[in-house]
Amino acid sequence: MTHLSVVLLTTALVVVFALLAAAAAGTLARLDGATYPTALMRAATAFAAVLTLAAAVTGALAQFLP
């Protein structure tokens, strides 16, 4: 497997996890009684938080790669 394919598959997996977290956050916010725009904002915040966390972890782990 080439280095590019590993990077692309990992990126796709992170985006899928971010979408799942956003969907869960939006659904839970809506079930809690939030309006649709508020639930959408919470979902967007969760999506951005997961991507930010993945970028931070990648930056921290990149120090240990040759």
C-alpha positions, 0 to 999 in steps of 0.5 A: 500500500502506498503512502498516498493511499494510507493518507487518503483512507485515514482522511476519509475515516476521520471525516466519516467519524466527524460526520457521525459525531455531528449527526449525533450532536445535532440529533441529541440537541434536537431531542433536547428541544433545541430549534433546528438552527441551534441543532445545526450549529451544535452539529457544526461545532461538533464536526469542527471539534473532531477535525481540530482534534484529529489535526492536533493529534496528527501534529503531535504524532508527526514528531515521532515519524521518521 
